[in-house]
Amino acid sequence: MPNRRNPVRLLVAVFFSSLLFVAGCEKGAEVDATFPADGQQNVTQSVAKIDITFSTEVDSATATDLSNYDIVGSQSGPVASADFTAVLGEAMADAIAGIPGLNVTAEENARTVTLRPGTGSTFNFSLGETVTVYVRSGVTSANGTRIQSDEFTFVVQVTQAAAPILLGTPQVVGAPAVNGLEARPTMVIEFSDPVDSSTLTTSNIF
């Protein structure tokens, strides 16, 4: 008697084989780019933020879950989760505001997580230390696939940057009257290096 295979069983077997093949081909997001860059040297001691761009779209809930990130300084130790936040899709706005970070496209912005200090305006790492950022596999792609865990490091500057020096004496420059109205005089102050404009307040000048 000829050996006849059950066509239904054969169809089911092919179906499940296809599912296994597709599942095996699914790939979670990977860390595609970071700021500071992996291995970067002489990073400023006061880091305003840390950017992580994934290779594909990620799930917002898991991508902003602080338990999926660790920031550890070789001297200062781990940054407590209470001392930083994770947000998705703000890297482009930061770049427009002039905050150092990844320069991303609109598409990349949607898959970029930014770690920000929760207290103060910057992460204050120790001079000369190596900082390691761990990204856990708890972050998932939009399709629910876990990412491949990863880590990257950067090295903080060894010496503190010198404070800007006042060059000469501040000068008061008069302005011509406009439409019979006397214009306010302008004070010109020259520094040796660029300064943070937010610190140029009357309490710091007078």
Buried (B, 14 or more C-beta within 10 A) or exposed (E): EEEEEEEEEEEEEEEEEEEEEEEEEEEBBBBBBBBBBEEBEEBBBBBBBBBBBBBBBBBBEBBBBBEBBBBBBBEBEEBEBEBBBBBBBBBBEBBEEEBBBBEBEEEBBBBBBBBBBBEEEEBBBBEBBBBBBBBBEBBBBEEEBBBBBBBBBBBBBEEEEEEEEEEEEEEEEEEEEEEEEEEEEEEEEEEEEEEEEEEEEEEEEE
